[in-house]
């Protein structure tokens, strides 16, 4: 997928649609027929073959075999959990209890964490920590579903001696809040499909001002990835078509802990300011 990401912006419209589908369905691609993929992408099967050949495969079957080999091991835990969840729902009466709904959601989140661990990119994570270590100012943005992650990460980073700015967009002033960013600063941009326009605008502005950007998103083909200095990929599990925040929250907390460790910071013993002690939080 690195090769796909590198060439994405030069692909034709049809091939971009196929590339996006492939990125978002890596773990199921090995089981799908070429006609099914073509139908989902609203293209002819010949376009799928053309996509495969564009990236050096003899055809669709060879490309599918590569995905099967690479992702079968990762997909097994997820499919096992999904099977358990389906069995749970099928074994219950038509009217599902609140406890059963909670059980499914927890199991789905647990499966998501397994996938996060299986696909964890240590090299990119280490690069993210180094990026934050060097930053004079850290700006954090995430809108709508991503806002809780951004807000919590900004809160955690406030426990370091870094200057941290949460871009909240109060009054619609996203650009104004990030306009002072410069080449010595880092913007942490958190966004998942369908990708917030406000976050994209801030990433473009940060790039224009030569700031570094740490992007936390769900795909190498995300529009935010184009200007990312470092890219951390996170995909969330879902239950009843509701995506959790478990993986993104876990990754952001791990990022803070790794940064604090590198800074040799003892968070619990930090002196309270103005008589407030938030150590219990």
LUMRO-680262 format. One line per 10 residues: number of its first residue (from 1); their letters; for each residue z, x, y of N, C-alpha, C. Coordinates in steps of 0.2 Angstrom, whole numbers, plus 5000, padded with zeros to 4 digits. Each point is the difference from the previous one (the first is absolute). Layout:
// residues N
NUM) a) Z X Y Z X Y Z X Y; ... .
***
This chain:
// residues 281
1) xxxxxxxxxx) 5000 5004 4994 5000 4996 5006 5000 5004 5006; 5002 5007 5000 5000 5004 5006 4992 5001 5002; 4996 5000 4995 4993 5001 5002 4997 4993 5004; 5002 4995 4997 4998 4993 5003 5003 5000 5007; 5006 5002 5001 5004 4999 5007 4996 5005 5005; 4998 5006 4997 4997 5004 5005 4993 4998 5002; 4997 4996 4996 4993 4998 5002 5000 4993 5002; 5005 4996 5000 5000 4993 5001 4997 4998 5006; 5001 5003 5006 4997 4998 5006 4992 5001 5001; 4998 5004 4995 4992 5001 5000 4997 4996 4995 .
11) xxxxxxxxxx) 5004 4996 4996 4997 4995 4995 4996 4994 5003; 4996 4997 4997 4997 4994 5002 5005 4994 4999; 4998 4995 5004 5005 4994 5000 5002 4998 4993; 4995 4999 4995 5001 4998 4993 5004 5005 4997; 4999 5007 5000 5004 5005 4997 5007 5000 5002; 5001 4999 5007 5007 4999 5003 5004 4995 4996; 4996 4994 4999 5004 4994 4997 5002 5002 4993; 4995 5003 4996 5002 5002 4994 5005 5006 5000; 5000 5004 5004 5005 5006 5001 5007 4997 5001; 5000 4995 5004 5007 4996 5002 5002 4997 4993 .
21) xxxxxxxxxx) 4996 4996 4997 5002 4997 4994 5003 5005 4995; 4996 5005 4999 5002 5005 4995 5007 5003 5001; 5001 5002 5007 5007 5002 5002 5005 4995 4999; 4999 4994 5001 5005 4995 4999 5001 4998 4993; 4996 5001 4996 5000 4998 4993 5000 5005 4995; 5002 5006 5001 4999 5006 4996 5003 4999 4993; 5006 4996 5000 5003 5000 4993 4997 4994 4996; 4996 4996 5003 4997 4995 4996 4992 5001 4999; 4998 5005 5003 4992 5001 5000 4998 5002 4993; 5004 5003 4996 4998 5002 4994 4999 4995 4995 .
31) xxxxxxxxxx) 5003 4994 5002 4999 4994 4995 4995 4995 5003; 4997 5001 5005 4995 4995 5003 4993 5001 4999; 4996 4995 4999 4993 5001 4999 4997 5001 5007; 4994 5003 4999 4996 5002 5006 4998 4993 5004; 4999 4995 4996 4998 4994 5003 5006 4996 5004; 5006 5001 4997 5006 4998 5004 5001 5003 5006; 4999 5007 5000 5001 5004 5006 4995 4998 5005; 4994 4999 4998 4995 4998 5005 5001 4994 5003; 5002 4995 4996 5002 4993 5003 5005 5001 5005; 5006 5003 4999 5005 5001 5004 4998 5003 5007 .
41) xxxxxxxxxx) 4995 5005 4999 4998 5004 5006 4994 4996 5004; 4998 4995 4996 4994 4996 5003 4994 5005 5001; 4998 5004 4994 4995 5004 5000 4996 4999 4993; 4994 5003 5000 4997 5001 4993 5003 5005 4996; 5000 4999 4993 5003 5005 4996 4996 5007 5001; 4994 5000 5002 4996 5006 5001 5004 5004 5006; 5003 4997 5005 5004 5003 5005 5006 5004 4997; 5003 4997 4995 5006 5004 4997 4997 5006 4997; 4994 5000 4996 4998 5006 4997 4998 5005 5005; 4997 4997 5006 4998 5005 5005 5006 5003 5003 .
51) xxxxxxxxxx) 5006 4997 5001 5006 5003 5002 5002 5005 4995; 5000 4999 4994 5002 5005 4995 4996 5006 5000; 4994 4999 5001 4995 5006 5000 5001 5004 5007; 5001 4996 5005 5002 5004 5006 5005 5005 5000; 5005 4999 4996 5006 5004 4999 4999 5004 4993; 4994 5001 4998 4999 5005 4995 5001 4998 4993; 5001 4993 4998 5000 4998 4994 4993 4997 4997; 4999 5000 4994 4993 4998 4997 4999 4993 5001; 5006 4996 5000 5000 4993 5001 5007 4997 5000; 5000 4993 5000 5006 4997 5000 5005 5002 4995 .
61) xxxxxxxxxx) 4997 5000 4993 5005 5001 4995 5003 5007 5000; 4997 5005 5002 5003 5007 5001 5006 5000 5005; 4998 4996 5006 5005 5000 5005 5006 4996 4998; 4999 4994 4996 5005 4996 4997 5005 5004 4995; 4996 5005 4996 5004 5004 4996 5005 5005 5003; 4998 5002 5006 5004 5005 5004 5006 4996 5002; 4999 4994 5003 5006 4996 5002 5005 4998 4994; 4997 4999 4994 5004 4998 4995 5004 5006 4998; 4997 5006 5000 5004 5006 4998 5006 5001 5005; 4998 4999 5006 5005 5002 5005 5005 4995 5001 .
71) xxxxxxxxxx) 4999 4994 4999 5005 4995 5002 5003 4996 4995; 4998 5001 4993 5003 4996 4995 5007 5001 4999; 5002 5007 5001 5007 5001 4999 5005 4997 5006; 4997 5000 5006 5003 4997 5005 5001 4992 5000; 4995 4997 4997 4999 4993 5000 5005 4997 4994; 5001 5004 4995 5004 4997 4995 5007 4997 5002; 5004 5004 5004 5007 4997 5002 4999 4993 5004; 4995 5000 5004 4998 4994 5004 4998 4994 4996; 4996 5001 4995 4998 4995 4996 5005 4997 4996; 5005 5005 4997 5005 4998 4996 5005 4995 5004 .
81) xxxxxxxxxx) 5001 5002 5006 5004 4996 5005 4997 4993 5001; 4993 5000 5001 4997 4994 5002 5000 4995 4994; 4999 5003 4994 5001 4996 4994 5006 4997 4999; 5006 5004 5001 5007 4997 5000 5000 4995 5005; 4998 5001 5006 5001 4994 5005 4996 4994 4998; 4994 5001 4997 4996 4994 4998 5003 4997 4994; 5003 5003 4996 5004 4997 4994 5006 4997 5003; 5003 5002 5005 5006 4997 5003 4998 4993 5002; 4995 5000 5004 4998 4994 5003 4997 4995 4995; 4997 5002 4995 4997 4996 4995 5006 4997 4996 .
91) xxxxxxxxxx) 5005 5004 4999 5006 4997 4996 5005 4995 5004; 4998 5000 5006 5005 4995 5004 4997 4993 5001; 5004 4995 5002 4997 4994 5001 4995 5000 5006; 4996 4995 5001 4995 4999 5005 5003 5002 5007; 5006 4997 5001 5004 5002 5006 5004 5006 5000; 4998 5005 5003 5003 5007 4999 5006 5000 5005; 5005 5003 4997 5006 5000 5004 5000 5006 5005; 5005 5000 5005 5000 5005 5005 5002 5006 4997; 5004 5000 4995 5002 5007 4996 4994 5003 4997; 4995 4996 4997 4994 5002 4997 4996 5003 5005 .
101) xxxxxxxxxx) 4999 4997 5005 4996 5003 5006 5002 5007 5002; 5007 5000 5001 5003 5006 5002 4999 5006 4995; 5001 4998 4993 4999 5004 4995 4993 5003 5000; 4995 4996 5001 4993 5002 5000 4998 5005 5006; 5003 4998 5006 4999 5005 5005 5003 5006 4999; 5006 5000 4998 5004 5007 4998 4996 5004 4995; 4997 4997 4995 4997 5003 4995 4993 5003 5003; 4997 4996 5004 4994 5002 5003 5001 5007 5005; 5006 4999 5004 5001 5006 5004 5002 5006 4996; 5003 4999 4994 5002 5006 4996 4994 5003 4997 .
111) xxxxxxxxxx) 4995 4996 4998 4993 5002 4998 4997 5004 5005; 5000 4998 5006 4997 5003 5006 5003 5007 5001; 5007 5001 4999 5003 5006 5001 4998 5005 4995; 4999 4998 4994 4997 5004 4994 4993 5003 5002; 4996 4995 5003 4993 5002 5002 5000 5005 5006; 5005 4999 5005 5001 5005 5005 5002 5007 4998; 5004 5000 4995 5003 5006 4997 4994 5004 4996; 4996 4996 4996 4995 5003 4996 4994 5003 5005; 4999 4997 5006 4995 5002 5004 5002 5004 5006; 5007 5002 5000 5003 5004 5005 4996 5007 5002 .
121) xxxxxxxxxx) 4998 5001 5006 4997 5006 5002 5004 5004 5003; 5003 5005 4997 5005 5005 5002 4997 5004 5006; 4994 5002 4999 4997 5004 5005 5000 4997 5007; 4997 4994 5000 5000 4996 5006 5007 4998 5003; 5005 4999 4996 5006 4998 5002 5004 5006 5003; 4999 5006 4997 5002 5006 5003 4997 5002 5007; 4993 4998 5000 4997 5001 5007 5003 4996 5005; 5001 4993 4998 5003 4996 5005 5007 5002 5003; 5004 5003 4995 5007 5002 5002 4999 5006 5005; 4995 5005 4999 4999 5005 5004 4997 4998 5007 .
131) xxxxxxxxxx) 4996 4995 5000 4997 4997 5006 5006 4997 5004; 5005 4997 4998 5005 4997 5003 5005 5006 5003; 5001 5005 4996 5004 5005 5002 4998 5004 5006; 4993 5000 5001 4997 5004 5006 5000 4995 5006; 5000 4994 4999 4999 4995 5006 5005 5000 5005; 4998 5000 5006 5005 5000 5006 5002 4992 5001; 4996 4996 4999 5001 4993 5000 4997 4996 4994; 5003 4995 4998 4998 4996 4994 4999 4993 5003; 4994 4998 4999 4998 4993 5002 4999 4996 4993; 5003 4994 5000 4999 4996 4994 4997 4993 5001 .
141) xxxxxxxxxx) 4995 4998 4997 4997 4993 5001 4999 4997 4993; 5001 4993 5000 4998 4996 4994 5001 4993 5003; 4995 4996 4999 5000 4993 5003 5000 4995 4994; 5002 4994 5001 5001 4995 4996 5004 5002 4993; 4996 4999 4995 5004 5002 4993 5002 5007 5000; 4997 5005 5004 5002 5007 5000 5006 5001 5005; 5001 4995 5004 5005 5002 5005 5007 5001 4997; 5003 4997 4995 5006 5001 4998 5001 5008 4997; 4994 5002 4997 5000 5007 4998 5001 5005 5006; 4995 4999 5005 5000 5004 5006 5007 5000 5003 .
151) xxxxxxxxxx) 5003 4994 5001 5007 4999 5003 5005 5004 4997; 5000 4999 4993 5005 5004 4996 4999 5007 5000; 4994 5002 5000 4999 5008 5000 5002 5003 5007; 4998 4996 5005 5002 5002 5007 5008 5001 5000; 5003 4995 4998 5007 5000 5000 5003 5006 4996; 4997 5001 4994 5003 5006 4996 4998 5006 5004; 4995 5001 5003 4998 5006 5003 5004 5001 5006; 5003 4995 5003 5005 5001 5006 5006 5004 4998; 5001 5001 4993 5006 5003 4998 4998 5008 5000; 4994 5002 5002 4999 5007 5001 5000 5002 5007 .
161) xxxxxxxxxx) 4999 5006 5002 4999 5002 5007 4993 4999 5003; 4996 4997 4996 4993 4999 5002 5000 4994 5006; 4995 5001 5004 5000 4994 5005 4995 4995 4997; 5002 4994 4998 4997 4995 4996 4998 4994 5005; 4994 4997 4999 4998 4995 5004 4997 4994 4996; 5003 4995 4999 4998 4994 4997 4995 4996 5004; 4994 5000 4998 4995 4996 5004 5000 4993 4998; 5003 4996 5004 5002 4993 4998 4994 4995 5003; 4997 5002 5005 4995 4996 5003 5002 4994 5004; 5007 5001 5003 5002 4995 5004 4996 4998 5006 .
171) xxxxxxxxxx) 4998 4994 5001 4996 4998 5005 4993 5002 4999; 4998 5002 4994 4993 5002 4998 4999 5007 5003; 5005 5004 5001 4999 5006 5003 5000 5006 4995; 4995 4999 4995 5000 5005 4995 4997 5007 5002; 4995 4999 5004 4996 5006 5003 5005 5004 5005; 5003 4996 5004 5005 5003 5005 5006 5004 4996; 5002 4997 4995 5006 5004 4997 4998 5006 4996; 4993 5001 4999 4998 5006 4996 4996 5005 5005; 4999 4998 5006 4996 5004 5004 5002 5007 5002; 5007 5001 4999 5002 5006 5002 5000 5005 4994 .
181) xxxxxxxxxx) 4998 4998 4994 4999 5004 4995 4996 5006 5001; 5001 5006 4997 4996 5006 5001 4999 5004 4994; 4997 5006 5001 4999 5004 4994 5006 5003 4996; 5006 5000 5003 5006 5002 4997 5004 4995 4996; 4997 4993 5000 5003 4995 4998 4997 4997 4993; 5003 4996 4997 4998 4997 4994 5000 4992 5000; 4995 4996 4999 5000 4993 4999 5001 4998 4993; 5005 4997 4998 5000 4997 4993 4997 4993 5000; 4995 4999 4997 4996 4993 5000 5001 4997 4993; 5003 4994 5000 5001 4997 4994 4996 4993 5000 .
191) xxxxxxxxxx) 4995 4999 4995 4996 4994 5000 4996 4999 4993; 5000 4994 4998 4997 4998 4994 4995 4995 5001; 4995 4999 4995 4995 4995 5001 5003 4994 5002; 4997 4996 5005 4994 5001 5004 5000 5005 5006; 5005 5004 5000 5001 5005 5005 5000 4998 5007; 5006 5001 5004 5001 4997 5006 4996 5004 5005; 4997 4996 5005 4995 5002 5005 5004 5004 5005; 5007 4998 5001 5004 5004 5005 5001 5007 4997; 5002 5000 4994 5001 5007 4997 4994 5004 5000; 4994 4998 4998 4994 5003 5001 4999 5003 5007 .
201) xxxxxxxxxx) 5001 4996 5005 4999 5002 5007 5004 5006 5001; 5007 5000 4998 5005 5005 5002 4998 5007 4996; 4997 4999 4994 4998 5006 4996 4994 5003 5004; 4995 4996 5002 4994 5003 5004 5003 5003 5006; 5004 4997 5004 5003 5003 5006 5004 5007 4999; 5004 5000 4994 5003 5006 4999 4995 5006 4998; 4995 4998 4996 4995 5005 4998 4996 5002 5007; 4999 4996 5004 4997 5002 5007 5004 5005 5004; 5006 4999 4999 5005 5004 5004 5002 5006 4996; 4997 5001 4994 5001 5006 4996 5007 5000 4996 .
211) xxxxxxxxxx) 5003 4995 5000 5006 4999 4996 4999 5000 4993; 5004 5002 4996 5000 5000 4992 5002 4993 4998; 4997 4997 4994 5001 4994 4998 5002 5000 4993; 5006 4997 4998 5002 4999 4993 4999 4992 4999; 4995 4999 4995 4998 4993 4999 5003 4998 4993; 5003 4994 5000 5003 4997 4994 4996 4994 4999; 4996 5000 4994 4995 4994 4999 4999 5000 4993; 4995 4995 4998 4999 4998 4993 4994 5003 4997; 4996 5003 5004 4993 5003 4998 4998 5006 5004; 4996 5004 4997 4997 5005 5003 4994 4998 5004 .
221) xxxxxxxxxx) 4998 4994 4999 4995 4996 5004 5002 4996 5005; 5007 5000 5001 5003 4997 5006 4997 5002 5007; 4998 4996 5005 4998 5003 5006 5004 5004 5003; 5007 5001 4999 5004 5004 5003 5000 5007 4997; 4997 5001 4994 4999 5006 4996 4996 5005 5004; 4995 4997 5003 4995 5004 5004 5003 5006 5004; 5005 4998 5004 5004 5004 5004 5006 5003 4998; 5002 4999 4993 5006 5002 4998 5001 5008 4999; 5005 5003 5003 5001 5007 4998 5003 5001 4993; 5004 4995 4999 5003 4999 4993 5000 4993 4998 .
231) xxxxxxxxxx) 4998 4999 4994 5000 4993 4997 5004 4999 4994; 5005 4995 5001 5004 4998 4994 4998 4993 4998; 4998 4999 4993 4997 4994 4998 5006 4996 4996; 5000 4994 5002 5005 4995 4997 4997 4994 4998; 5000 4997 4994 4998 4994 4999 5006 4995 4997; 5000 4994 5003 5006 4996 4998 4998 4996 4994; 5005 4998 4996 4999 4995 4995 5000 4993 5003; 4998 4995 4997 5001 4993 5003 5002 4995 4994; 5003 4995 5002 5002 4994 4996 4999 4994 5004; 4997 4995 4996 4998 4994 5004 4996 5001 5006 .
241) xxxxxxxxxx) 4995 5005 5000 4996 5002 5006 5004 5003 5006; 5006 5002 4999 5005 5002 5005 5001 5007 4999; 4998 5005 5004 5000 5007 4999 5007 5002 5003; 5004 5004 4996 5006 5003 5001 5000 5006 5005; 5005 5002 5003 5001 5006 5004 5003 5006 4996; 5002 4999 4994 5004 5004 4996 4997 5008 5000; 4994 5000 4999 4997 5007 4999 5000 5004 5007; 4998 4996 5005 4999 5003 5007 5007 5002 5003; 5005 4996 4998 5007 5001 5003 5002 5006 4996; 4999 5000 4993 5003 5006 4996 4997 5007 5003 .
251) xxxxxxxxxx) 4993 5000 5001 4997 5006 5002 5002 5002 5007; 5001 4995 5005 5002 5002 5006 5007 5003 5000; 5005 4997 4996 5006 5003 5000 5000 5007 4996; 4996 5000 4995 5000 5007 4997 4997 5005 5006; 4995 4998 5004 4998 5004 5005 5005 5003 5005; 5005 4995 5002 5005 5002 5004 5005 5004 4997; 5002 4999 4994 5005 5004 4996 4997 5007 4999; 4994 5001 4999 4997 5006 4999 5000 5004 5007; 4998 4997 5005 5000 5003 5007 5007 5002 5002; 5005 4996 4999 5007 5001 5001 5002 5006 4996 .
261) xxxxxxxxxx) 4998 5000 4994 5002 5006 4996 4997 5007 5002; 4994 4999 5002 4997 5006 5003 5003 5003 5007; 5002 4995 5003 5004 5001 5007 5007 5002 4999; 5002 5000 4994 5007 5002 4998 5005 4995 5004; 4998 4994 5000 5004 4995 5004 5005 4996 4996; 5006 5000 5002 5005 4996 4996 5001 4993 5004; 4996 4995 4997 5000 4994 5004 5006 4997 5000; 5004 5000 4995 5006 4996 4999 5006 5003 5005; 4999 5006 5002 5005 5003 5004 4998 5001 5008; 4994 4997 5001 4998 5000 5007 5005 4996 5005 .
271) xxxxxxxxxx) 5001 5003 5005 5005 4997 5005 4998 4994 5003; 5004 4995 5000 4999 4993 5003 4999 5001 5007; 4996 4996 5003 4999 5000 5008 5003 4994 5003; 5003 5001 5005 5003 4994 5004 5005 4996 4996; 5003 5003 4995 5005 4996 4996 4998 4996 4995; 4993 5000 4999 4997 4996 4994 4999 5005 4994; 5002 4997 4994 5000 5004 4994 4996 4995 4995; 4993 5002 4999 4996 4996 4996 5000 5003 4993; 5004 5005 4998 5000 5003 4993 5000 4995 4995; 5003 4994 5000 5000 4995 4995 4993 4997 4999 .
281) x) 4995 5001 5005 4994 4997 4999 4995 5004 4996 .
***
